Every structure is written in structure tokens, then in C-alpha cells.
């Protein structure tokens, strides 16, 4: 069994921002999204992952713990 722990991602509203230039809207990632991606990648790197891809049937269970 493999157990991975990740931090909670920012809310959907905090992932992108919109600006308008010359009448065109542009979406860009926020600092919160960039920080989460960096932190989640670091968390996965320090946890022991299998060396090879998993073969055969796989079951996934997700448990979410919200901070108080």
C-alpha cells in the first residue's frame, strides 16, 4: 500500500486572475497556485514513491482533513 499526503490546494477562485488589455481578456496563474504546485511537488519528492509504475488493479481512497 502506498500512502501520500499533500497540502490542500487553494480554492478555484484563487488559482487564476484576469486582466484586460486592448479589449482582450487574459488569464494568468496566481502566486498561490505557483506556491501550491511547488509545495505539492516538494511533498511528493520527500515521500517514498515506487521506483516502477504500478501494474495490475489499483484502488484509490481519498481522505481530506480540513484545518480548523
VENBELGI-V81160 format. One record per residue. RES is the residue in three letters. PHI is phi as a letter, one per 20 degrees, with the letter a starting at -180 (NA if undefined). Layout:
RES PHI
RES PHI
This chain:
UNK NA
UNK d
UNK d
UNK c
UNK c
UNK c
UNK f
UNK f
UNK f
UNK f
UNK f
UNK g
UNK f
UNK e
UNK e
UNK c
UNK c
UNK c
UNK c
UNK c
UNK c
UNK l
UNK m
UNK d
UNK e
UNK c
UNK e
UNK b
UNK f
UNK e
UNK f
UNK f
UNK f
UNK f
UNK f
UNK f
UNK f
UNK f
UNK f
UNK f
UNK f
UNK f
UNK f
UNK f
UNK f
UNK e
UNK e
UNK f
UNK d
UNK f
UNK f
UNK d
UNK f
UNK f
UNK d
UNK n
UNK f
UNK c
UNK d
UNK c
UNK c
UNK d
UNK c
UNK d
UNK d
UNK e
UNK f
UNK f
